[in-house]
Amino acid sequence: MKAYTEMTRQELHIERERVASRFEEAKNQNLSLDMSRGKPCREQLELSNGLMDALHGNDSMLDETGTDCRNYGILGGIPEAKRLMGEMSEVQPEDMLIFGNSTLNVIFDNVSRSMTHGVMGCDPWCRQESLKFLCPVPGYDRHFRISEYFGIEMINVPMSETGPDMDMVEEYVNNDPAVKGIWCVPKYSNPQGYTYSEETVLRFAHLQPAADDFRIYWDNAYSIHHLYHEKEKQDYLPEILAECAKAGRPDIVYKFISTSKVSFPGSGLAAVAASAANLADIKRHMRVQTIGHDKLNQLRHVRYFHNIDGMHAHMAKMADILRPKFELVLDTLDRELGGRGIGDWTKPRGGYFISFDSLPGCAKSIVATCAEAGVKLTPAGATYPYGIDPNDTNIRIAPSFPETEELRAAAEIFAISVKLVSINKLLHQSKK
């Protein structure tokens, strides 16, 4: 197939008729398909149903120290939960604090606490004249919304297959004391599915922040979320806390992790790993906020998964559900759009998303066109701070939630919409 960018106006008109006919056929199906968020599907959720039977009324509710998990106490989490989440995070149990069900909530609290009370003795952010966060783009919309909520200026940092532009990160972090943080999804990133390279992780660890209260917000949400069983097809990420400690800067990172897409979203475990000084600072505020999080849920997860091997076995079953869906979408994109010169897309080996880049100025129109045919996508621009994609190119595709046949239809409608919008743009450009 000839690339659209190389076609004459006559060829584009002929192709447009063919594509428009396919689009009308799709519209007439009156579909209602949702690929807007990375929600687990029913089959994924059912893998964790055993969690509901992990605790029974006649079971012992004591943790390994003999503490009754039905009662108050144990601020930082029961020992066996810290050990389990420590294994998942590749850190020691003493480096962990266990929270409730959501890392987003933990991250929000962290930023809020920094605003009102400062970071480890530094002035509260609300008393400082200027606050900035670096935002690798495209990136995770909910991170950006936290910054926006607190009135923190966001600075776009381009992403590549190896991670954020580290020359730019170092320039800002090492020279501007107003830079207080950087958002990171370092493994199978949202939305591209990229994993930071070893060099990138080491450069993070060797940052020399101009601000004492600068922190790396390392949201390792997809740490064990591989799509393939073969080790050579899985991404590797150096452990950031260890690298920061080796570099003599143990306090510059918070590492967040959860089981939200391992067990039940909204009913899992969330945790943060950090240096002893950071954990002490966090616990000082936690003692006011709570007497302790849900220890029965912690006990339930430990008794169901047992250890990291149990988690890996569980996630292998998860991969068997997700992998065909990702491959279906990628095969559709390759077949329908490959060689057309109207888009590029990532081919992740884990995580929950595929990132698609259209011709400049087309993303919003593609999302709107998909909606006409009954396919809901994440709003164009959502993967950028303030919802503004400067080139209007990026679209996040979430293959996990729809049933297979629904996903097949949605992927085809997406590809048809990309073609239709791209042809219209090229025809408009050729008039000038």
FIMARNU-336318 format. One record per residue (C-alpha): x, y, z; residue number from 0. Coordinates in steps of 0.25 Angstrom, whole numbers, plus 5000, padded with zeros to 4 digits. Last residue first. Layout:
BEGIN
[pt [X,Y,Z],NUM] ...
This chain:
BEGIN
[pt [4990,5102,5001],431] [pt [4980,5092,4995],430] [pt [4990,5080,4998],429] [pt [4989,5083,5013],428] [pt [4974,5081,5013],427] [pt [4975,5068,5005],426] [pt [4986,5063,5015],425] [pt [4977,5067,5027],424] [pt [4965,5060,5021],423] [pt [4973,5048,5018],422] [pt [4978,5047,5033],421] [pt [4964,5049,5039],420] [pt [4959,5037,5030],419] [pt [4971,5028,5032],418] [pt [4972,5030,5047],417] [pt [4957,5028,5048],416] [pt [4958,5015,5040],415] [pt [4969,5010,5050],414] [pt [4961,5014,5062],413] [pt [4949,5007,5056],412] [pt [4957,4994,5054],411] [pt [4963,4994,5068],410] [pt [4949,4996,5074],409] [pt [4943,4984,5066],408] [pt [4954,4975,5070],407] [pt [4953,4980,5084],406] [pt [4938,4977,5084],405] [pt [4942,4963,5079],404] [pt [4952,4961,5090],403] [pt [4944,4966,5102],402] [pt [4947,4981,5105],401] [pt [4955,4984,5118],400] [pt [4970,4982,5115],399] [pt [4973,4989,5102],398] [pt [4975,5003,5107],397] [pt [4980,5012,5095],396] [pt [4986,5026,5099],395] [pt [4985,5036,5088],394] [pt [4997,5046,5085],393] [pt [4997,5056,5073],392] [pt [4991,5070,5076],391] [pt [5005,5076,5075],390] [pt [5005,5084,5088],389] [pt [4997,5073,5095],388] [pt [4989,5082,5105],387] [pt [4981,5074,5116],386] [pt [4987,5084,5127],385] [pt [5000,5075,5127],384] [pt [5000,5065,5115],383] [pt [4995,5050,5114],382] [pt [4980,5056,5115],381] [pt [4983,5063,5102],380] [pt [4973,5055,5093],379] [pt [4962,5050,5103],378] [pt [4964,5035,5107],377] [pt [4956,5027,5096],376] [pt [4941,5024,5095],375] [pt [4937,5016,5082],374] [pt [4923,5017,5078],373] [pt [4925,5021,5063],372] [pt [4924,5036,5066],371] [pt [4933,5034,5078],370] [pt [4944,5029,5068],369] [pt [4942,5042,5060],368] [pt [4944,5050,5073],367] [pt [4957,5043,5077],366] [pt [4962,5044,5063],365] [pt [4959,5059,5062],364] [pt [4966,5061,5075],363] [pt [4978,5054,5071],362] [pt [4980,5061,5057],361] [pt [4988,5073,5059],360] [pt [5001,5067,5056],359] [pt [5000,5053,5049],358] [pt [4996,5043,5059],357] [pt [5004,5038,5071],356] [pt [4999,5025,5077],355] [pt [5003,5020,5091],354] [pt [4999,5006,5095],353] [pt [4995,5004,5110],352] [pt [4994,4994,5121],351] [pt [5008,4990,5126],350] [pt [5017,4980,5119],349] [pt [5025,4977,5106],348] [pt [5021,4990,5099],347] [pt [5019,4992,5084],346] [pt [5018,5007,5083],345] [pt [5011,5014,5071],344] [pt [5014,5023,5060],343] [pt [5004,5030,5050],342] [pt [5000,5035,5037],341] [pt [5012,5029,5028],340] [pt [5003,5018,5022],339] [pt [5014,5008,5023],338] [pt [5006,5000,5034],337] [pt [4993,5006,5037],336] [pt [4982,4995,5035],335] [pt [4991,4983,5036],334] [pt [5001,4988,5046],333] [pt [4990,4995,5054],332] [pt [4981,4983,5054],331] [pt [4993,4974,5058],330] [pt [4996,4983,5070],329] [pt [4982,4983,5075],328] [pt [4981,4968,5074],327] [pt [4995,4966,5080],326] [pt [4990,4975,5092],325] [pt [4978,4967,5094],324] [pt [4985,4954,5092],323] [pt [4995,4958,5103],322] [pt [4985,4962,5114],321] [pt [4979,4949,5117],320] [pt [4991,4941,5117],319] [pt [4998,4952,5124],318] [pt [4989,4951,5136],317] [pt [4992,4936,5137],316] [pt [5007,4940,5138],315] [pt [5003,4951,5148],314] [pt [4998,4940,5158],313] [pt [5010,4932,5157],312] [pt [5019,4944,5159],311] [pt [5011,4948,5171],310] [pt [5012,4934,5177],309] [pt [5027,4935,5175],308] [pt [5027,4948,5181],307] [pt [5022,4942,5194],306] [pt [5010,4936,5201],305] [pt [5000,4941,5190],304] [pt [4987,4938,5197],303] [pt [4991,4938,5212],302] [pt [4999,4951,5210],301] [pt [4988,4957,5202],300] [pt [4978,4954,5213],299] [pt [4987,4958,5224],298] [pt [4989,4972,5218],297] [pt [4974,4973,5216],296] [pt [4972,4969,5230],295] [pt [4982,4980,5234],294] [pt [4974,4991,5228],293] [pt [4982,5004,5231],292] [pt [4986,5009,5245],291] [pt [4984,5019,5256],290] [pt [4982,5029,5245],289] [pt [4985,5044,5241],288] [pt [4992,5049,5253],287] [pt [5002,5037,5254],286] [pt [5003,5038,5239],285] [pt [5010,5051,5240],284] [pt [5022,5046,5248],283] [pt [5021,5034,5240],282] [pt [5025,5042,5227],281] [pt [5037,5048,5233],280] [pt [5042,5035,5239],279] [pt [5040,5029,5225],278] [pt [5048,5040,5219],277] [pt [5059,5038,5229],276] [pt [5060,5023,5227],275] [pt [5060,5024,5212],274] [pt [5048,5021,5204],273] [pt [5038,5010,5200],272] [pt [5024,5014,5199],271] [pt [5012,5004,5199],270] [pt [4998,5002,5194],269] [pt [4990,4989,5196],268] [pt [4978,4984,5188],267] [pt [4963,4987,5189],266] [pt [4962,4999,5179],265] [pt [4967,4991,5168],264] [pt [4966,4976,5172],263] [pt [4978,4967,5172],262] [pt [4990,4970,5163],261] [pt [4985,4983,5156],260] [pt [4983,4991,5169],259] [pt [4994,4983,5176],258] [pt [5002,4995,5179],257] [pt [5015,5002,5178],256] [pt [5022,5016,5181],255] [pt [5036,5019,5182],254] [pt [5040,5032,5188],253] [pt [5053,5038,5184],252] [pt [5064,5048,5188],251] [pt [5067,5043,5202],250] [pt [5078,5033,5199],249] [pt [5087,5042,5192],248] [pt [5101,5037,5194],247] [pt [5102,5031,5180],246] [pt [5101,5017,5186],245] [pt [5089,5020,5193],244] [pt [5082,5026,5181],243] [pt [5085,5013,5173],242] [pt [5079,5005,5184],241] [pt [5067,5013,5185],240] [pt [5065,5013,5170],239] [pt [5066,4998,5167],238] [pt [5070,4995,5153],237] [pt [5059,4992,5143],236] [pt [5058,4980,5134],235] [pt [5048,4978,5123],234] [pt [5042,4965,5120],233] [pt [5044,4958,5106],232] [pt [5057,4951,5109],231] [pt [5051,4946,5122],230] [pt [5040,4938,5114],229] [pt [5027,4939,5121],228] [pt [5022,4951,5112],227] [pt [5012,4962,5116],226] [pt [5020,4966,5128],225] [pt [5013,4974,5140],224] [pt [5023,4971,5151],223] [pt [5027,4986,5153],222] [pt [5015,4992,5147],221] [pt [5012,5003,5157],220] [pt [5026,5007,5159],219] [pt [5022,5022,5163],218] [pt [5036,5028,5165],217] [pt [5033,5042,5170],216] [pt [5047,5048,5170],215] [pt [5048,5057,5182],214] [pt [5053,5072,5183],213] [pt [5053,5077,5197],212] [pt [5067,5081,5198],211] [pt [5066,5089,5186],210] [pt [5078,5091,5176],209] [pt [5077,5076,5174],208] [pt [5090,5068,5171],207] [pt [5085,5057,5162],206] [pt [5093,5044,5163],205] [pt [5082,5034,5165],204] [pt [5074,5040,5154],203] [pt [5086,5038,5145],202] [pt [5088,5024,5149],201] [pt [5073,5021,5146],200] [pt [5075,5027,5132],199] [pt [5088,5019,5129],198] [pt [5080,5006,5133],197] [pt [5070,5010,5123],196] [pt [5056,5014,5127],195] [pt [5045,5005,5123],194] [pt [5035,5009,5112],193] [pt [5020,5005,5111],192] [pt [5016,5017,5104],191] [pt [5005,5022,5112],190] [pt [5008,5020,5124],189] [pt [5021,5015,5126],188] [pt [5025,5000,5125],187] [pt [5035,5002,5136],186] [pt [5039,5016,5141],185] [pt [5026,5023,5143],184] [pt [5032,5036,5148],183] [pt [5027,5050,5152],182] [pt [5038,5059,5155],181] [pt [5039,5068,5168],180] [pt [5042,5081,5175],179] [pt [5048,5090,5164],178] [pt [5048,5104,5170],177] [pt [5062,5102,5174],176] [pt [5066,5102,5159],175] [pt [5080,5098,5156],174] [pt [5082,5083,5158],173] [pt [5068,5079,5156],172] [pt [5066,5088,5143],171] [pt [5078,5085,5136],170] [pt [5079,5070,5141],169] [pt [5064,5068,5135],168] [pt [5068,5074,5122],167] [pt [5080,5066,5120],166] [pt [5072,5054,5125],165] [pt [5062,5055,5114],164] [pt [5052,5045,5120],163] [pt [5053,5030,5118],162] [pt [5061,5020,5110],161] [pt [5050,5019,5099],160] [pt [5048,5034,5098],159] [pt [5041,5044,5107],158] [pt [5041,5059,5105],157] [pt [5040,5067,5118],156] [pt [5029,5077,5120],155] [pt [5029,5086,5131],154] [pt [5018,5087,5141],153] [pt [5015,5099,5150],152] [pt [5009,5095,5164],151] [pt [4996,5100,5167],150] [pt [4992,5089,5177],149] [pt [4981,5083,5168],148] [pt [4990,5085,5155],147] [pt [5001,5076,5162],146] [pt [4991,5066,5165],145] [pt [4985,5066,5152],144] [pt [4998,5064,5145],143] [pt [5000,5051,5153],142] [pt [4986,5047,5149],141] [pt [4989,5049,5134],140] [pt [5001,5039,5134],139] [pt [5011,5043,5123],138] [pt [5013,5048,5109],137] [pt [5022,5054,5113],136] [pt [5031,5054,5125],135] [pt [5026,5064,5135],134] [pt [5036,5072,5143],133] [pt [5029,5079,5155],132] [pt [5031,5094,5159],131] [pt [5028,5102,5171],130] [pt [5031,5117,5173],129] [pt [5030,5127,5184],128] [pt [5031,5117,5196],127] [pt [5021,5118,5207],126] [pt [5012,5108,5202],125] [pt [5023,5098,5199],124] [pt [5025,5097,5214],123] [pt [5040,5101,5218],122] [pt [5049,5090,5220],121] [pt [5049,5081,5232],120] [pt [5048,5068,5225],119] [pt [5039,5072,5214],118] [pt [5030,5084,5217],117] [pt [5018,5085,5226],116] [pt [5006,5090,5218],115] [pt [5010,5088,5203],114] [pt [5019,5076,5206],113] [pt [5008,5069,5214],112] [pt [4999,5071,5201],111] [pt [5009,5066,5192],110] [pt [5011,5053,5201],109] [pt [4996,5052,5203],108] [pt [4993,5052,5188],107] [pt [5004,5041,5186],106] [pt [4998,5033,5196],105] [pt [4984,5034,5190],104] [pt [4989,5031,5176],103] [pt [4996,5019,5183],102] [pt [4982,5014,5186],101] [pt [4977,5003,5195],100] [pt [4982,5006,5209],99] [pt [4996,5008,5214],98] [pt [5008,4999,5216],97] [pt [5021,5006,5219],96] [pt [5034,5000,5214],95] [pt [5049,5001,5215],94] [pt [5049,4992,5227],93] [pt [5043,4981,5218],92] [pt [5056,4981,5210],91] [pt [5055,4986,5195],90] [pt [5052,4979,5182],89] [pt [5038,4986,5181],88] [pt [5030,4973,5180],87] [pt [5039,4967,5190],86] [pt [5037,4979,5199],85] [pt [5022,4977,5197],84] [pt [5022,4963,5202],83] [pt [5032,4966,5214],82] [pt [5024,4979,5218],81] [pt [5011,4970,5218],80] [pt [5018,4959,5226],79] [pt [5022,4970,5236],78] [pt [5008,4976,5238],77] [pt [5007,4990,5233],76] [pt [5014,5004,5237],75] [pt [5004,5008,5247],74] [pt [5003,4995,5254],73] [pt [4991,4998,5263],72] [pt [4976,4996,5265],71] [pt [4969,4983,5265],70] [pt [4965,4972,5255],69] [pt [4979,4969,5252],68] [pt [4982,4963,5265],67] [pt [4997,4964,5268],66] [pt [5003,4951,5270],65] [pt [5016,4955,5264],64] [pt [5013,4946,5251],63] [pt [5000,4953,5249],62] [pt [4988,4949,5257],61] [pt [4974,4947,5251],60] [pt [4974,4932,5253],59] [pt [4963,4926,5244],58] [pt [4949,4923,5249],57] [pt [4942,4934,5242],56] [pt [4950,4931,5229],55] [pt [4961,4939,5222],54] [pt [4967,4935,5209],53] [pt [4954,4932,5203],52] [pt [4951,4946,5197],51] [pt [4965,4946,5192],50] [pt [4962,4934,5184],49] [pt [4954,4943,5175],48] [pt [4967,4949,5170],47] [pt [4967,4942,5156],46] [pt [4953,4947,5155],45] [pt [4957,4961,5153],44] [pt [4966,4958,5141],43] [pt [4954,4950,5134],42] [pt [4945,4962,5137],41] [pt [4954,4972,5130],40] [pt [4965,4980,5137],39] [pt [4963,4995,5135],38] [pt [4973,5003,5127],37] [pt [4964,5015,5124],36] [pt [4957,5020,5111],35] [pt [4956,5008,5103],34] [pt [4941,5007,5104],33] [pt [4931,5001,5093],32] [pt [4917,5005,5090],31] [pt [4914,5000,5076],30] [pt [4902,5005,5068],29] [pt [4906,4996,5056],28] [pt [4902,5006,5046],27] [pt [4915,5014,5050],26] [pt [4924,5003,5046],25] [pt [4917,5002,5032],24] [pt [4919,5018,5031],23] [pt [4933,5017,5034],22] [pt [4936,5006,5024],21] [pt [4929,5015,5013],20] [pt [4938,5027,5018],19] [pt [4950,5018,5016],18] [pt [4947,5015,5001],17] [pt [4943,5029,4998],16] [pt [4955,5035,5005],15] [pt [4964,5025,4997],14] [pt [4958,5031,4984],13] [pt [4960,5045,4989],12] [pt [4974,5042,4993],11] [pt [4978,5036,4979],10] [pt [4972,5049,4972],9] [pt [4980,5058,4982],8] [pt [4993,5050,4979],7] [pt [4998,5040,4989],6] [pt [5012,5041,4995],5] [pt [5007,5045,5009],4] [pt [4997,5034,5008],3] [pt [5008,5023,5008],2] [pt [5005,5014,4996],1] [pt [5000,5000,5000],0] 
